[in-house]
């Protein structure tokens, strides 16, 4: 089961590998298409946002792997935060010493590059599920829908591919970049305060980058709702931070903002979400159960739950 629940099994090559292979300085020896890509400039929010959105829109791997060729993701949201933002040190202090700052993640990939935290940018994106995928799960009460499971498996494969693509494209263009969750050193450890936690949190990177705040179930509520997945890359490039239009990390959640709702507690078939918050252990047991269901019912090797992300007021919008 551990293999099935390991979302990093598909792709493990990072921008560090690209740097070791010499891709950043070898445009003249690469095929013309790569040389042209290296010549493009990715030094603005608009250019990097376009890079991410164009790839999501055109890549054939943004797919549920069904005959109808349905996509897993709609157009992404993209945000930016500076590597020297104090919030990343706060994360480290709260989660534990094993949690990376952007500078630490970058230095693990590029130990020979001298760089300061303020020279780095965290590029974060939110991939929203399509309406068809959300509608499919919205009807379910105990077992996840096939489309949702496919989106969790194949959609995350695409997300890992997108991380790799963005990191390598920026590196080739002269902006060394790394996707922290694709690092061979990325792992999950125990936080004294929060229990299971990882070296890098995509949702917290998105929060720092102005893309959303957390709900009662710990999901990130964004302008395109909570039925999403996140990704990020750390790069040495000068792009201004996206303003954070909130101060409270629960600002977009109706339960915390107005004392109402709590629909995610009713949607969770495992009781892993209560008014006290999110029980990670119960949640993982539920994910393991969905993996067994996915294999038995659909012959799919992976898991997918998502009940707390659908059939709730924050499914596709900010509800406050």
PESULZI-V101086 format. One record per backbone hydrogen bond with DSSP energy under -1.0 kcal/mol. CO is the residue of the C=O (numbers start at 1). NH is the residue of the N-H. Records with the same first field share a line. If there is no record, write none. Layout:
# PESULZI-V101086
CO->NH + NH
This chain:
# PESULZI-V101086
1->5
5->7
6->9
14->18
15->19
16->20
17->21
18->23
19->22
23->26
26->29
31->35
32->36
33->37
34->38
35->39
44->48
45->49
46->50
47->51
48->52
49->53
50->54
51->55
52->56
53->57
54->58
55->59
59->62
61->63
66->69
70->64
77->126
79->124
80->242
81->122
82->85
85->88
86->90
87->91
88->92
89->93
90->94
91->95
92->96
96->99
101->105
102->106
103->107
104->108
105->109
106->110
110->113
116->119
117->120
120->83
121->235
122->81
123->233
124->79
125->231
126->77
127->229
128->74
130->134
131->135
132->136
133->137
134->138
137->140
145->149
146->150
147->151
148->152
149->153
150->154
153->157
154->158
155->159
156->160
157->161
158->162
159->163
160->164
161->165
162->166
163->167
164->168
165->169
166->170
167->171
168->172
169->173
170->175
171->174
176->236
178->234
179->182
180->183
183->186
187->199
189->197
191->195
195->191
197->189
199->100
201->205
202->206
203->207
204->208
205->209
206->211
207->210
213->221
215->218
219->215
221->213
222->225
225->222
226->228
227->129
229->127
231->125
233->123
234->178
235->121 + 237
237->239
248->251
249->214
250->253
253->257
254->258 + 260
262->265
263->267
264->268
272->279
274->277
277->274
279->283
280->284
281->285
282->286
283->287
284->288
285->289
286->290
287->291
288->292
289->293
290->294
291->295
292->296
293->297
294->298 + 300
295->299
300->302
306->309
312->315
314->226
315->227
